[in-house]
Amino acid sequence: MHALGSWSRLFSVSGLGTLLLLGGAACGGSKDAAPAASTTDEPAATSTLTLGAYTTPREAYGTAIIPAFTKAWADSSKKALQARESYLGSGAQARAIIGGFEADVAALSLEPDIKKIQDAKLITHDWKAGEHKGVVTRSIVVIGVRKGNPKNIKDWDDLAKPGVEVLTPDVRTSGGAMWNVAAIYGAALRGHTSAPKDDVAAATKLLSGVLHNVKILDRGARESLLNFERGVGDAIITYENEILVGQQGGQRGQDYEYVIPKSTILIENPVAVVDSYAQKHGSEDVAKAFVEFLFTPEAQRAFAAHGLRPVVQAIANEVAAKYPAPTDLFTVRDLGDWADVDTKIFAKGAAYDVAFAAGRGQ
């Protein structure tokens, strides 16, 4: 394997290299760019890397991180890099990879989607062995509202009120949707909504009331936000970083606002080398180097510039003022673990199915 000891010194987000993005099979979000003209010191050999990611960090990867890594990889390995990006809802992306989309690296919304790939024997190493347990970025679940907050939405209970149209994606395809549901249900169980603390029936009823008001169940968080930007709905449940990216200038600049509920969940986004595919492609070295790069200060700053909360503490401290702290911020571990969450909330006949049937009249 290529030596990686000097990566943090080599990687600089300000040094953006040539990026060739190859067309992806049935994977929206890929784009093509022509390679730069040849120079005498251009790397003679070529490495390849395919990234299968969830939808929300599209800008962070596509405009900052992959170009920076491309330059650093060329400088260090003396090889050019051909990179392909695919962005889908996290659950859909996991199924695509399991079904034969040969991503070298999976960057998904939540741990269970990585575990599905692992259970399919495509990830064969301990992807949680590092300092950050495989978690590369964080965010929180928030409520996006129209400018001036005309519906006076302040917390989860307000989303269940009559006359409020809500957007959230479909849990069958979107990791973001699962985070959204866990945030509402967990906040209720913790006693930070109208539901009494630890009252499962009341927490399910609140979730049912919110689902009753859902206008559209999109495939992923990005599709949900685009519908909100088109004027659909009064409120959207989504990642904080989606709102922050949408508010940034340029083509997508928007004037909506967001509300941080009193109690919400800490989103933890995992990344892993899909070593079965990477070994098949001869790209294991570059895939491992790319994942290692994601934890460098330069990459973590790039994530932060696109609304994601860094996992490297020094960088998190640098940008702390940008990210308000909720009154009660909890994690999946406060609900047990992902196995418990799946059993109690997302398994067939569990809280989400009950709430959905009651709220959607099914």
Buried (B, 14 or more C-beta within 10 A) or exposed (E): EBEBEEBBEBBBBEBBBBBBBBEBEEBEBBEEEEEEEEEEEEBEEEBBBBBBBBBBBBBBBBBBBBBBBBBBBBBBBEBBBBBBBBBBBBBBBBBBBBEEBBBBBBBBBBBBBBBBBBEBEBBEEEBBEEEBEBBBBBBBBBBBBBEEBEBEBBBBBBBBEEEBBBBBBBBBBBBBBBBBBBBBBBBBBBBBBEBEEEBBEBBBBBBBBBBBBBBBBBBBBBBBBBBBBEEBBBBBBBBBBBBBBBBBEEEEEBEBBBBBBBBBBBBBBBBBBBBBBBBEBEBBBBBBBBBBBBBBBBBBBBBBBBBBBBBBEEBBEBBEEEBEEBEBEBBBEBBEEBEEBBEBBBEEEBBBBBBBEBBEEE
